[in-house]
Amino acid sequence: MAKKSVIARANKTPKFSSRIVRRCFKCGRKRGYMRGFDLCRICFRELANEGKIPGIKKSSW
C-alpha cells in the first residue's frame, strides 16, 4: 500500500507530461498497472477471481 503523500503527489498535475505516474486506484501501486482497468495486476487478479470485473474470467486450456 502506497503512502497517502505519494498518492497525493501522483494526483497533482506534473510540470511535464512525461512525469505522469499512473497508480492503481484501489491500493496506489505504480508497478504492474493496467490502463484499461485502472488497476494494478494484483488488484485486477483479486477482483477478477471474485467475478467483480464483467467479461473477465480465468482462462484454462
N, C-alpha and C positions, 0 to 999 in steps of 0.2 A: 504494500500500500504506500503510495507516494505521500509525502508531507503536504499539508494544506498550502504552505507557502510556495512549494514547487508547482502545484496545480494552479494556484493563482497567477504565478509568473507565466505559465503556459497560456493562460486565457487572455493575457494582455496582448494588444496589437504590437508586433515587433517593428523595429526600425526598418528592417529589410525583410522582404518576403521569404528569403531563403532560411530565415531563423525560426520559421513556424515549427512548433513542436506539437504534433497531434498526440493526444493521450486518450486512453480508454475512459469513457465517462463513468464507468462503474468503479474502477479501482485506481485509475490515474497512471497506469503503467504506460511507458512510451515505446518499449521494445515489443515487437510481435504484434503491432497494431494493424487492424484490418479496416480500411477506409469505408468499405461498403456497409459495414455494420457498426462502426464507431466503437469497436470493442478490441481488447487485446485477445490473443489466442486462447489464453486460459479462461477468461470470462466467456468467450464465444463457445468454448467446448462445454463448459458447465451449463450454459443456457440451452445449447443445442441438445444435450443429453436429457435435460428436463422437458424438452419439447416446447420451449417458450419462444423459439425463433421459427416463424412459419416458413414452410418449404424446405427446411433443413432436416436431414435425417442421417444417421450414421450409415456409412457405406460398408458393404461386405460383399466380397466376390470370391 
